[in-house]
Amino acid sequence: MMTETDIEQLQAQLVELQTQVAFQELTIGELNQALALQQKDLEWVKRQWELLREEFANMQGQAPGATAVVDEKPPHY
């Protein structure tokens, strides 16, 4: 048979477990929000990268015969 001390210990353990679960749920929620923000940022970076690639390809297409970007001095030198 369980004594009053045993019941109090079980209640204390139950409270501790409930506290841990609540903390873990909060942490998971915060991590989920952080992950969602990172995913949004990653999508933005990918789009910017694609825009830069398109712009670079257009710039190369405008310079006939140019295969690489040349580091030249401006004409006023």
mmCIF file of the N, C-alpha and C atoms, coordinates in Angstrom:
data_MODEL
# 
_entry.id   MODEL 
# 
loop_
_atom_site.group_PDB 
_atom_site.id 
_atom_site.type_symbol 
_atom_site.label_atom_id 
_atom_site.label_alt_id 
_atom_site.label_comp_id 
_atom_site.label_asym_id 
_atom_site.label_entity_id 
_atom_site.label_seq_id 
_atom_site.pdbx_PDB_ins_code 
_atom_site.Cartn_x 
_atom_site.Cartn_y 
_atom_site.Cartn_z 
_atom_site.occupancy 
_atom_site.B_iso_or_equiv 
_atom_site.pdbx_formal_charge 
_atom_site.auth_seq_id 
_atom_site.auth_comp_id 
_atom_site.auth_asym_id 
_atom_site.auth_atom_id 
_atom_site.pdbx_PDB_model_num 
ATOM 1   N N  . MET A 1 1  ? 0.831  -1.170 0.000   1.00 0.00 ? 1  MET A N  1 
ATOM 2   C CA . MET A 1 1  ? 0.000  0.000  0.000   1.00 0.00 ? 1  MET A CA 1 
ATOM 3   C C  . MET A 1 1  ? 0.888  1.251  0.000   1.00 0.00 ? 1  MET A C  1 
ATOM 4   N N  . MET A 1 2  ? 0.409  2.274  -0.702  1.00 0.00 ? 2  MET A N  1 
ATOM 5   C CA . MET A 1 2  ? 1.186  3.509  -0.811  1.00 0.00 ? 2  MET A CA 1 
ATOM 6   C C  . MET A 1 2  ? 0.955  4.382  0.413   1.00 0.00 ? 2  MET A C  1 
ATOM 7   N N  . THR A 1 3  ? 2.044  4.930  0.860   1.00 0.00 ? 3  THR A N  1 
ATOM 8   C CA . THR A 1 3  ? 1.959  5.842  1.997   1.00 0.00 ? 3  THR A CA 1 
ATOM 9   C C  . THR A 1 3  ? 1.729  7.257  1.486   1.00 0.00 ? 3  THR A C  1 
ATOM 10  N N  . GLU A 1 4  ? 1.464  8.139  2.390   1.00 0.00 ? 4  GLU A N  1 
ATOM 11  C CA . GLU A 1 4  ? 1.246  9.539  2.018   1.00 0.00 ? 4  GLU A CA 1 
ATOM 12  C C  . GLU A 1 4  ? 2.512  10.138 1.410   1.00 0.00 ? 4  GLU A C  1 
ATOM 13  N N  . THR A 1 5  ? 3.655  9.723  1.899   1.00 0.00 ? 5  THR A N  1 
ATOM 14  C CA . THR A 1 5  ? 4.940  10.192 1.364   1.00 0.00 ? 5  THR A CA 1 
ATOM 15  C C  . THR A 1 5  ? 5.117  9.735  -0.088  1.00 0.00 ? 5  THR A C  1 
ATOM 16  N N  . ASP A 1 6  ? 4.736  8.492  -0.369  1.00 0.00 ? 6  ASP A N  1 
ATOM 17  C CA . ASP A 1 6  ? 4.834  7.978  -1.734  1.00 0.00 ? 6  ASP A CA 1 
ATOM 18  C C  . ASP A 1 6  ? 3.936  8.772  -2.688  1.00 0.00 ? 6  ASP A C  1 
ATOM 19  N N  . ILE A 1 7  ? 2.745  9.081  -2.237  1.00 0.00 ? 7  ILE A N  1 
ATOM 20  C CA . ILE A 1 7  ? 1.805  9.855  -3.058  1.00 0.00 ? 7  ILE A CA 1 
ATOM 21  C C  . ILE A 1 7  ? 2.349  11.254 -3.306  1.00 0.00 ? 7  ILE A C  1 
ATOM 22  N N  . GLU A 1 8  ? 2.906  11.864 -2.296  1.00 0.00 ? 8  GLU A N  1 
ATOM 23  C CA . GLU A 1 8  ? 3.481  13.212 -2.443  1.00 0.00 ? 8  GLU A CA 1 
ATOM 24  C C  . GLU A 1 8  ? 4.651  13.183 -3.422  1.00 0.00 ? 8  GLU A C  1 
ATOM 25  N N  . GLN A 1 9  ? 5.482  12.142 -3.356  1.00 0.00 ? 9  GLN A N  1 
ATOM 26  C CA . GLN A 1 9  ? 6.605  12.016 -4.288  1.00 0.00 ? 9  GLN A CA 1 
ATOM 27  C C  . GLN A 1 9  ? 6.103  11.849 -5.722  1.00 0.00 ? 9  GLN A C  1 
ATOM 28  N N  . LEU A 1 10 ? 5.080  11.032 -5.908  1.00 0.00 ? 10 LEU A N  1 
ATOM 29  C CA . LEU A 1 10 ? 4.511  10.845 -7.238  1.00 0.00 ? 10 LEU A CA 1 
ATOM 30  C C  . LEU A 1 10 ? 3.898  12.140 -7.771  1.00 0.00 ? 10 LEU A C  1 
ATOM 31  N N  . GLN A 1 11 ? 3.234  12.880 -6.898  1.00 0.00 ? 11 GLN A N  1 
ATOM 32  C CA . GLN A 1 11 ? 2.665  14.166 -7.312  1.00 0.00 ? 11 GLN A CA 1 
ATOM 33  C C  . GLN A 1 11 ? 3.770  15.144 -7.709  1.00 0.00 ? 11 GLN A C  1 
ATOM 34  N N  . ALA A 1 12 ? 4.841  15.150 -6.942  1.00 0.00 ? 12 ALA A N  1 
ATOM 35  C CA . ALA A 1 12 ? 5.971  16.032 -7.256  1.00 0.00 ? 12 ALA A CA 1 
ATOM 36  C C  . ALA A 1 12 ? 6.592  15.648 -8.604  1.00 0.00 ? 12 ALA A C  1 
ATOM 37  N N  . GLN A 1 13 ? 6.725  14.349 -8.843  1.00 0.00 ? 13 GLN A N  1 
ATOM 38  C CA . GLN A 1 13 ? 7.264  13.877 -10.121 1.00 0.00 ? 13 GLN A CA 1 
ATOM 39  C C  . GLN A 1 13 ? 6.338  14.253 -11.268 1.00 0.00 ? 13 GLN A C  1 
ATOM 40  N N  . LEU A 1 14 ? 5.046  14.127 -11.052 1.00 0.00 ? 14 LEU A N  1 
ATOM 41  C CA . LEU A 1 14 ? 4.074  14.486 -12.076 1.00 0.00 ? 14 LEU A CA 1 
ATOM 42  C C  . LEU A 1 14 ? 4.158  15.968 -12.415 1.00 0.00 ? 14 LEU A C  1 
ATOM 43  N N  . VAL A 1 15 ? 4.251  16.794 -11.400 1.00 0.00 ? 15 VAL A N  1 
ATOM 44  C CA . VAL A 1 15 ? 4.380  18.241 -11.610 1.00 0.00 ? 15 VAL A CA 1 
ATOM 45  C C  . VAL A 1 15 ? 5.662  18.542 -12.384 1.00 0.00 ? 15 VAL A C  1 
ATOM 46  N N  . GLU A 1 16 ? 6.755  17.866 -12.021 1.00 0.00 ? 16 GLU A N  1 
ATOM 47  C CA . GLU A 1 16 ? 8.037  18.072 -12.712 1.00 0.00 ? 16 GLU A CA 1 
ATOM 48  C C  . GLU A 1 16 ? 7.913  17.675 -14.183 1.00 0.00 ? 16 GLU A C  1 
ATOM 49  N N  . LEU A 1 17 ? 7.298  16.548 -14.452 1.00 0.00 ? 17 LEU A N  1 
ATOM 50  C CA . LEU A 1 17 ? 7.121  16.101 -15.834 1.00 0.00 ? 17 LEU A CA 1 
ATOM 51  C C  . LEU A 1 17 ? 6.228  17.057 -16.625 1.00 0.00 ? 17 LEU A C  1 
ATOM 52  N N  . GLN A 1 18 ? 5.176  17.550 -16.004 1.00 0.00 ? 18 GLN A N  1 
ATOM 53  C CA . GLN A 1 18 ? 4.302  18.507 -16.677 1.00 0.00 ? 18 GLN A CA 1 
ATOM 54  C C  . GLN A 1 18 ? 5.045  19.803 -16.989 1.00 0.00 ? 18 GLN A C  1 
ATOM 55  N N  . THR A 1 19 ? 5.889  20.216 -16.070 1.00 0.00 ? 19 THR A N  1 
ATOM 56  C CA . THR A 1 19 ? 6.699  21.424 -16.284 1.00 0.00 ? 19 THR A CA 1 
ATOM 57  C C  . THR A 1 19 ? 7.660  21.221 -17.456 1.00 0.00 ? 19 THR A C  1 
ATOM 58  N N  . GLN A 1 20 ? 8.299  20.064 -17.497 1.00 0.00 ? 20 GLN A N  1 
ATOM 59  C CA . GLN A 1 20 ? 9.231  19.765 -18.586 1.00 0.00 ? 20 GLN A CA 1 
ATOM 60  C C  . GLN A 1 20 ? 8.517  19.721 -19.932 1.00 0.00 ? 20 GLN A C  1 
ATOM 61  N N  . VAL A 1 21 ? 7.359  19.111 -19.979 1.00 0.00 ? 21 VAL A N  1 
ATOM 62  C CA . VAL A 1 21 ? 6.590  19.033 -21.230 1.00 0.00 ? 21 VAL A CA 1 
ATOM 63  C C  . VAL A 1 21 ? 6.190  20.431 -21.688 1.00 0.00 ? 21 VAL A C  1 
ATOM 64  N N  . ALA A 1 22 ? 5.747  21.269 -20.770 1.00 0.00 ? 22 ALA A N  1 
ATOM 65  C CA . ALA A 1 22 ? 5.361  22.634 -21.124 1.00 0.00 ? 22 ALA A CA 1 
ATOM 66  C C  . ALA A 1 22 ? 6.562  23.398 -21.679 1.00 0.00 ? 22 ALA A C  1 
ATOM 67  N N  . PHE A 1 23 ? 7.711  23.244 -21.039 1.00 0.00 ? 23 PHE A N  1 
ATOM 68  C CA . PHE A 1 23 ? 8.922  23.913 -21.516 1.00 0.00 ? 23 PHE A CA 1 
ATOM 69  C C  . PHE A 1 23 ? 9.311  23.402 -22.903 1.00 0.00 ? 23 PHE A C  1 
ATOM 70  N N  . GLN A 1 24 ? 9.224  22.104 -23.118 1.00 0.00 ? 24 GLN A N  1 
ATOM 71  C CA . GLN A 1 24 ? 9.564  21.536 -24.421 1.00 0.00 ? 24 GLN A CA 1 
ATOM 72  C C  . GLN A 1 24 ? 8.603  22.010 -25.503 1.00 0.00 ? 24 GLN A C  1 
ATOM 73  N N  . GLU A 1 25 ? 7.333  22.107 -25.182 1.00 0.00 ? 25 GLU A N  1 
ATOM 74  C CA . GLU A 1 25 ? 6.365  22.615 -26.159 1.00 0.00 ? 25 GLU A CA 1 
ATOM 75  C C  . GLU A 1 25 ? 6.681  24.059 -26.534 1.00 0.00 ? 25 GLU A C  1 
ATOM 76  N N  . LEU A 1 26 ? 7.049  24.858 -25.552 1.00 0.00 ? 26 LEU A N  1 
ATOM 77  C CA . LEU A 1 26 ? 7.424  26.250 -25.817 1.00 0.00 ? 26 LEU A CA 1 
ATOM 78  C C  . LEU A 1 26 ? 8.666  26.305 -26.703 1.00 0.00 ? 26 LEU A C  1 
ATOM 79  N N  . THR A 1 27 ? 9.654  25.495 -26.358 1.00 0.00 ? 27 THR A N  1 
ATOM 80  C CA . THR A 1 27 ? 10.898 25.467 -27.131 1.00 0.00 ? 27 THR A CA 1 
ATOM 81  C C  . THR A 1 27 ? 10.639 25.018 -28.564 1.00 0.00 ? 27 THR A C  1 
ATOM 82  N N  . ILE A 1 28 ? 9.832  24.001 -28.747 1.00 0.00 ? 28 ILE A N  1 
ATOM 83  C CA . ILE A 1 28 ? 9.513  23.521 -30.095 1.00 0.00 ? 28 ILE A CA 1 
ATOM 84  C C  . ILE A 1 28 ? 8.803  24.609 -30.899 1.00 0.00 ? 28 ILE A C  1 
ATOM 85  N N  . GLY A 1 29 ? 7.902  25.333 -30.261 1.00 0.00 ? 29 GLY A N  1 
ATOM 86  C CA . GLY A 1 29 ? 7.221  26.434 -30.934 1.00 0.00 ? 29 GLY A CA 1 
ATOM 87  C C  . GLY A 1 29 ? 8.190  27.521 -31.375 1.00 0.00 ? 29 GLY A C  1 
ATOM 88  N N  . GLU A 1 30 ? 9.126  27.873 -30.509 1.00 0.00 ? 30 GLU A N  1 
ATOM 89  C CA . GLU A 1 30 ? 10.126 28.894 -30.846 1.00 0.00 ? 30 GLU A CA 1 
ATOM 90  C C  . GLU A 1 30 ? 11.039 28.413 -31.972 1.00 0.00 ? 30 GLU A C  1 
ATOM 91  N N  . LEU A 1 31 ? 11.444 27.152 -31.906 1.00 0.00 ? 31 LEU A N  1 
ATOM 92  C CA . LEU A 1 31 ? 12.285 26.598 -32.965 1.00 0.00 ? 31 LEU A CA 1 
ATOM 93  C C  . LEU A 1 31 ? 11.536 26.563 -34.293 1.00 0.00 ? 31 LEU A C  1 
ATOM 94  N N  . ASN A 1 32 ? 10.263 26.251 -34.256 1.00 0.00 ? 32 ASN A N  1 
ATOM 95  C CA . ASN A 1 32 ? 9.455  26.221 -35.464 1.00 0.00 ? 32 ASN A CA 1 
ATOM 96  C C  . ASN A 1 32 ? 9.377  27.612 -36.093 1.00 0.00 ? 32 ASN A C  1 
ATOM 97  N N  . GLN A 1 33 ? 9.190  28.632 -35.268 1.00 0.00 ? 33 GLN A N  1 
ATOM 98  C CA . GLN A 1 33 ? 9.150  30.003 -35.777 1.00 0.00 ? 33 GLN A CA 1 
ATOM 99  C C  . GLN A 1 33 ? 10.489 30.391 -36.391 1.00 0.00 ? 33 GLN A C  1 
ATOM 100 N N  . ALA A 1 34 ? 11.581 30.046 -35.723 1.00 0.00 ? 34 ALA A N  1 
ATOM 101 C CA . ALA A 1 34 ? 12.908 30.368 -36.236 1.00 0.00 ? 34 ALA A CA 1 
ATOM 102 C C  . ALA A 1 34 ? 13.155 29.657 -37.568 1.00 0.00 ? 34 ALA A C  1 
ATOM 103 N N  . LEU A 1 35 ? 12.759 28.408 -37.655 1.00 0.00 ? 35 LEU A N  1 
ATOM 104 C CA . LEU A 1 35 ? 12.936 27.652 -38.888 1.00 0.00 ? 35 LEU A CA 1 
ATOM 105 C C  . LEU A 1 35 ? 12.106 28.247 -40.019 1.00 0.00 ? 35 LEU A C  1 
ATOM 106 N N  . ALA A 1 36 ? 10.897 28.667 -39.722 1.00 0.00 ? 36 ALA A N  1 
ATOM 107 C CA . ALA A 1 36 ? 10.046 29.282 -40.740 1.00 0.00 ? 36 ALA A CA 1 
ATOM 108 C C  . ALA A 1 36 ? 10.671 30.579 -41.254 1.00 0.00 ? 36 ALA A C  1 
ATOM 109 N N  . LEU A 1 37 ? 11.229 31.378 -40.357 1.00 0.00 ? 37 LEU A N  1 
ATOM 110 C CA . LEU A 1 37 ? 11.896 32.619 -40.774 1.00 0.00 ? 37 LEU A CA 1 
ATOM 111 C C  . LEU A 1 37 ? 13.134 32.331 -41.623 1.00 0.00 ? 37 LEU A C  1 
ATOM 112 N N  . GLN A 1 38 ? 13.896 31.317 -41.230 1.00 0.00 ? 38 GLN A N  1 
ATOM 113 C CA . GLN A 1 38 ? 15.081 30.954 -42.006 1.00 0.00 ? 38 GLN A CA 1 
ATOM 114 C C  . GLN A 1 38 ? 14.687 30.465 -43.396 1.00 0.00 ? 38 GLN A C  1 
ATOM 115 N N  . GLN A 1 39 ? 13.615 29.717 -43.484 1.00 0.00 ? 39 GLN A N  1 
ATOM 116 C CA . GLN A 1 39 ? 13.150 29.234 -44.784 1.00 0.00 ? 39 GLN A CA 1 
ATOM 117 C C  . GLN A 1 39 ? 12.741 30.404 -45.667 1.00 0.00 ? 39 GLN A C  1 
ATOM 118 N N  . LYS A 1 40 ? 12.057 31.374 -45.079 1.00 0.00 ? 40 LYS A N  1 
ATOM 119 C CA . LYS A 1 40 ? 11.661 32.568 -45.835 1.00 0.00 ? 40 LYS A CA 1 
ATOM 120 C C  . LYS A 1 40 ? 12.892 33.323 -46.324 1.00 0.00 ? 40 LYS A C  1 
ATOM 121 N N  . ASP A 1 41 ? 13.877 33.487 -45.443 1.00 0.00 ? 41 ASP A N  1 
ATOM 122 C CA . ASP A 1 41 ? 15.113 34.171 -45.824 1.00 0.00 ? 41 ASP A CA 1 
ATOM 123 C C  . ASP A 1 41 ? 15.848 33.402 -46.915 1.00 0.00 ? 41 ASP A C  1 
ATOM 124 N N  . LEU A 1 42 ? 15.887 32.094 -46.807 1.00 0.00 ? 42 LEU A N  1 
ATOM 125 C CA . LEU A 1 42 ? 16.560 31.271 -47.812 1.00 0.00 ? 42 LEU A CA 1 
ATOM 126 C C  . LEU A 1 42 ? 15.886 31.408 -49.167 1.00 0.00 ? 42 LEU A C  1 
ATOM 127 N N  . GLU A 1 43 ? 14.580 31.427 -49.192 1.00 0.00 ? 43 GLU A N  1 
ATOM 128 C CA . GLU A 1 43 ? 13.856 31.607 -50.450 1.00 0.00 ? 43 GLU A CA 1 
ATOM 129 C C  . GLU A 1 43 ? 14.179 32.966 -51.061 1.00 0.00 ? 43 GLU A C  1 
ATOM 130 N N  . TRP A 1 44 ? 14.270 34.010 -50.217 1.00 0.00 ? 44 TRP A N  1 
ATOM 131 C CA . TRP A 1 44 ? 14.611 35.342 -50.709 1.00 0.00 ? 44 TRP A CA 1 
ATOM 132 C C  . TRP A 1 44 ? 16.018 35.345 -51.299 1.00 0.00 ? 44 TRP A C  1 
ATOM 133 N N  . VAL A 1 45 ? 16.966 34.717 -50.611 1.00 0.00 ? 45 VAL A N  1 
ATOM 134 C CA . VAL A 1 45 ? 18.350 34.656 -51.092 1.00 0.00 ? 45 VAL A CA 1 
ATOM 135 C C  . VAL A 1 45 ? 18.412 33.898 -52.418 1.00 0.00 ? 45 VAL A C  1 
ATOM 136 N N  . LYS A 1 46 ? 17.692 32.797 -52.519 1.00 0.00 ? 46 LYS A N  1 
ATOM 137 C CA . LYS A 1 46 ? 17.668 32.040 -53.773 1.00 0.00 ? 46 LYS A CA 1 
ATOM 138 C C  . LYS A 1 46 ? 17.134 32.897 -54.916 1.00 0.00 ? 46 LYS A C  1 
ATOM 139 N N  . ARG A 1 47 ? 16.075 33.645 -54.654 1.00 0.00 ? 47 ARG A N  1 
ATOM 140 C CA . ARG A 1 47 ? 15.501 34.511 -55.699 1.00 0.00 ? 47 ARG A CA 1 
ATOM 141 C C  . ARG A 1 47 ? 16.495 35.591 -56.101 1.00 0.00 ? 47 ARG A C  1 
ATOM 142 N N  . GLN A 1 48 ? 17.165 36.188 -55.136 1.00 0.00 ? 48 GLN A N  1 
ATOM 143 C CA . GLN A 1 48 ? 18.163 37.207 -55.455 1.00 0.00 ? 48 GLN A CA 1 
ATOM 144 C C  . GLN A 1 48 ? 19.293 36.606 -56.285 1.00 0.00 ? 48 GLN A C  1 
ATOM 145 N N  . TRP A 1 49 ? 19.712 35.401 -55.949 1.00 0.00 ? 49 TRP A N  1 
ATOM 146 C CA . TRP A 1 49 ? 20.761 34.709 -56.690 1.00 0.00 ? 49 TRP A CA 1 
ATOM 147 C C  . TRP A 1 49 ? 20.325 34.493 -58.138 1.00 0.00 ? 49 TRP A C  1 
ATOM 148 N N  . GLU A 1 50 ? 19.090 34.050 -58.323 1.00 0.00 ? 50 GLU A N  1 
ATOM 149 C CA . GLU A 1 50 ? 18.591 33.824 -59.679 1.00 0.00 ? 50 GLU A CA 1 
ATOM 150 C C  . GLU A 1 50 ? 18.537 35.134 -60.470 1.00 0.00 ? 50 GLU A C  1 
ATOM 151 N N  . LEU A 1 51 ? 18.104 36.208 -59.817 1.00 0.00 ? 51 LEU A N  1 
ATOM 152 C CA . LEU A 1 51 ? 18.079 37.505 -60.496 1.00 0.00 ? 51 LEU A CA 1 
ATOM 153 C C  . LEU A 1 51 ? 19.486 37.945 -60.900 1.00 0.00 ? 51 LEU A C  1 
ATOM 154 N N  . LEU A 1 52 ? 20.467 37.732 -60.022 1.00 0.00 ? 52 LEU A N  1 
ATOM 155 C CA . LEU A 1 52 ? 21.849 38.093 -60.348 1.00 0.00 ? 52 LEU A CA 1 
ATOM 156 C C  . LEU A 1 52 ? 22.383 37.243 -61.500 1.00 0.00 ? 52 LEU A C  1 
ATOM 157 N N  . ARG A 1 53 ? 22.053 35.966 -61.488 1.00 0.00 ? 53 ARG A N  1 
ATOM 158 C CA . ARG A 1 53 ? 22.493 35.089 -62.592 1.00 0.00 ? 53 ARG A CA 1 
ATOM 159 C C  . ARG A 1 53 ? 21.893 35.545 -63.910 1.00 0.00 ? 53 ARG A C  1 
ATOM 160 N N  . GLU A 1 54 ? 20.609 35.910 -63.890 1.00 0.00 ? 54 GLU A N  1 
ATOM 161 C CA . GLU A 1 54 ? 19.962 36.388 -65.108 1.00 0.00 ? 54 GLU A CA 1 
ATOM 162 C C  . GLU A 1 54 ? 20.601 37.687 -65.582 1.00 0.00 ? 54 GLU A C  1 
ATOM 163 N N  . GLU A 1 55 ? 20.854 38.594 -64.647 1.00 0.00 ? 55 GLU A N  1 
ATOM 164 C CA . GLU A 1 55 ? 21.475 39.869 -64.998 1.00 0.00 ? 55 GLU A CA 1 
ATOM 165 C C  . GLU A 1 55 ? 22.872 39.651 -65.572 1.00 0.00 ? 55 GLU A C  1 
ATOM 166 N N  . PHE A 1 56 ? 23.624 38.771 -64.976 1.00 0.00 ? 56 PHE A N  1 
ATOM 167 C CA . PHE A 1 56 ? 24.969 38.467 -65.468 1.00 0.00 ? 56 PHE A CA 1 
ATOM 168 C C  . PHE A 1 56 ? 24.906 37.860 -66.862 1.00 0.00 ? 56 PHE A C  1 
ATOM 169 N N  . ALA A 1 57 ? 23.980 36.942 -67.074 1.00 0.00 ? 57 ALA A N  1 
ATOM 170 C CA . ALA A 1 57 ? 23.835 36.325 -68.393 1.00 0.00 ? 57 ALA A CA 1 
ATOM 171 C C  . ALA A 1 57 ? 23.451 37.372 -69.431 1.00 0.00 ? 57 ALA A C  1 
ATOM 172 N N  . ASN A 1 58 ? 22.573 38.294 -69.051 1.00 0.00 ? 58 ASN A N  1 
ATOM 173 C CA . ASN A 1 58 ? 22.191 39.367 -69.976 1.00 0.00 ? 58 ASN A CA 1 
ATOM 174 C C  . ASN A 1 58 ? 23.370 40.270 -70.300 1.00 0.00 ? 58 ASN A C  1 
ATOM 175 N N  . MET A 1 59 ? 24.188 40.553 -69.300 1.00 0.00 ? 59 MET A N  1 
ATOM 176 C CA . MET A 1 59 ? 25.353 41.402 -69.520 1.00 0.00 ? 59 MET A CA 1 
ATOM 177 C C  . MET A 1 59 ? 26.348 40.713 -70.445 1.00 0.00 ? 59 MET A C  1 
ATOM 178 N N  . GLN A 1 60 ? 26.530 39.427 -70.293 1.00 0.00 ? 60 GLN A N  1 
ATOM 179 C CA . GLN A 1 60 ? 27.445 38.702 -71.170 1.00 0.00 ? 60 GLN A CA 1 
ATOM 180 C C  . GLN A 1 60 ? 26.902 38.653 -72.582 1.00 0.00 ? 60 GLN A C  1 
ATOM 181 N N  . GLY A 1 61 ? 25.598 38.545 -72.707 1.00 0.00 ? 61 GLY A N  1 
ATOM 182 C CA . GLY A 1 61 ? 24.979 38.501 -74.023 1.00 0.00 ? 61 GLY A CA 1 
ATOM 183 C C  . GLY A 1 61 ? 25.066 39.824 -74.752 1.00 0.00 ? 61 GLY A C  1 
ATOM 184 N N  . GLN A 1 62 ? 25.197 40.924 -74.046 1.00 0.00 ? 62 GLN A N  1 
ATOM 185 C CA . GLN A 1 62 ? 25.272 42.241 -74.663 1.00 0.00 ? 62 GLN A CA 1 
ATOM 186 C C  . GLN A 1 62 ? 26.670 42.562 -75.174 1.00 0.00 ? 62 GLN A C  1 
ATOM 187 N N  . ALA A 1 63 ? 27.668 41.847 -74.691 1.00 0.00 ? 63 ALA A N  1 
ATOM 188 C CA . ALA A 1 63 ? 29.042 42.092 -75.125 1.00 0.00 ? 63 ALA A CA 1 
ATOM 189 C C  . ALA A 1 63 ? 29.430 40.996 -76.120 1.00 0.00 ? 63 ALA A C  1 
ATOM 190 N N  . PRO A 1 64 ? 29.318 41.272 -77.424 1.00 0.00 ? 64 PRO A N  1 
ATOM 191 C CA . PRO A 1 64 ? 29.621 40.233 -78.418 1.00 0.00 ? 64 PRO A CA 1 
ATOM 192 C C  . PRO A 1 64 ? 31.070 39.772 -78.336 1.00 0.00 ? 64 PRO A C  1 
ATOM 193 N N  . GLY A 1 65 ? 31.260 38.474 -78.327 1.00 0.00 ? 65 GLY A N  1 
ATOM 194 C CA . GLY A 1 65 ? 32.596 37.898 -78.302 1.00 0.00 ? 65 GLY A CA 1 
ATOM 195 C C  . GLY A 1 65 ? 33.237 37.887 -76.928 1.00 0.00 ? 65 GLY A C  1 
ATOM 196 N N  . ALA A 1 66 ? 32.607 38.482 -75.953 1.00 0.00 ? 66 ALA A N  1 
ATOM 197 C CA . ALA A 1 66 ? 33.179 38.506 -74.598 1.00 0.00 ? 66 ALA A CA 1 
ATOM 198 C C  . ALA A 1 66 ? 32.844 37.198 -73.903 1.00 0.00 ? 66 ALA A C  1 
ATOM 199 N N  . THR A 1 67 ? 33.881 36.528 -73.418 1.00 0.00 ? 67 THR A N  1 
ATOM 200 C CA . THR A 1 67 ? 33.655 35.265 -72.714 1.00 0.00 ? 67 THR A CA 1 
ATOM 201 C C  . THR A 1 67 ? 33.920 35.406 -71.224 1.00 0.00 ? 67 THR A C  1 
ATOM 202 N N  . ALA A 1 68 ? 34.613 36.452 -70.828 1.00 0.00 ? 68 ALA A N  1 
ATOM 203 C CA . ALA A 1 68 ? 34.900 36.641 -69.411 1.00 0.00 ? 68 ALA A CA 1 
ATOM 204 C C  . ALA A 1 68 ? 34.903 38.126 -69.107 1.00 0.00 ? 68 ALA A C  1 
ATOM 205 N N  . VAL A 1 69 ? 34.668 38.471 -67.890 1.00 0.00 ? 69 VAL A N  1 
ATOM 206 C CA . VAL A 1 69 ? 34.710 39.859 -67.466 1.00 0.00 ? 69 VAL A CA 1 
ATOM 207 C C  . VAL A 1 69 ? 36.164 40.263 -67.339 1.00 0.00 ? 69 VAL A C  1 
ATOM 208 N N  . VAL A 1 70 ? 36.525 41.368 -68.024 1.00 0.00 ? 70 VAL A N  1 
ATOM 209 C CA . VAL A 1 70 ? 37.910 41.836 -68.024 1.00 0.00 ? 70 VAL A CA 1 
ATOM 210 C C  . VAL A 1 70 ? 38.018 43.027 -67.095 1.00 0.00 ? 70 VAL A C  1 
ATOM 211 N N  . ASP A 1 71 ? 39.050 43.045 -66.291 1.00 0.00 ? 71 ASP A N  1 
ATOM 212 C CA . ASP A 1 71 ? 39.284 44.136 -65.367 1.00 0.00 ? 71 ASP A CA 1 
ATOM 213 C C  . ASP A 1 71 ? 40.114 45.180 -66.106 1.00 0.00 ? 71 ASP A C  1 
ATOM 214 N N  . GLU A 1 72 ? 39.428 46.139 -66.702 1.00 0.00 ? 72 GLU A N  1 
ATOM 215 C CA . GLU A 1 72 ? 40.117 47.163 -67.489 1.00 0.00 ? 72 GLU A CA 1 
ATOM 216 C C  . GLU A 1 72 ? 40.017 48.503 -66.785 1.00 0.00 ? 72 GLU A C  1 
ATOM 217 N N  . LYS A 1 73 ? 40.996 49.368 -67.108 1.00 0.00 ? 73 LYS A N  1 
ATOM 218 C CA . LYS A 1 73 ? 40.948 50.719 -66.571 1.00 0.00 ? 73 LYS A CA 1 
ATOM 219 C C  . LYS A 1 73 ? 39.886 51.513 -67.348 1.00 0.00 ? 73 LYS A C  1 
ATOM 220 N N  . PRO A 1 74 ? 39.200 52.416 -66.663 1.00 0.00 ? 74 PRO A N  1 
ATOM 221 C CA . PRO A 1 74 ? 38.235 53.263 -67.355 1.00 0.00 ? 74 PRO A CA 1 
ATOM 222 C C  . PRO A 1 74 ? 38.928 54.134 -68.388 1.00 0.00 ? 74 PRO A C  1 
ATOM 223 N N  . PRO A 1 75 ? 38.225 54.600 -69.428 1.00 0.00 ? 75 PRO A N  1 
ATOM 224 C CA . PRO A 1 75 ? 38.841 55.376 -70.513 1.00 0.00 ? 75 PRO A CA 1 
ATOM 225 C C  . PRO A 1 75 ? 39.501 56.680 -70.073 1.00 0.00 ? 75 PRO A C  1 
ATOM 226 N N  . HIS A 1 76 ? 39.116 57.263 -68.972 1.00 0.00 ? 76 HIS A N  1 
ATOM 227 C CA . HIS A 1 76 ? 39.691 58.555 -68.569 1.00 0.00 ? 76 HIS A CA 1 
ATOM 228 C C  . HIS A 1 76 ? 41.066 58.416 -67.946 1.00 0.00 ? 76 HIS A C  1 
ATOM 229 N N  . TYR A 1 77 ? 41.620 57.197 -67.830 1.00 0.00 ? 77 TYR A N  1 
ATOM 230 C CA . TYR A 1 77 ? 42.970 57.055 -67.273 1.00 0.00 ? 77 TYR A CA 1 
ATOM 231 C C  . TYR A 1 77 ? 43.995 57.243 -68.347 1.00 0.00 ? 77 TYR A C  1 
# 
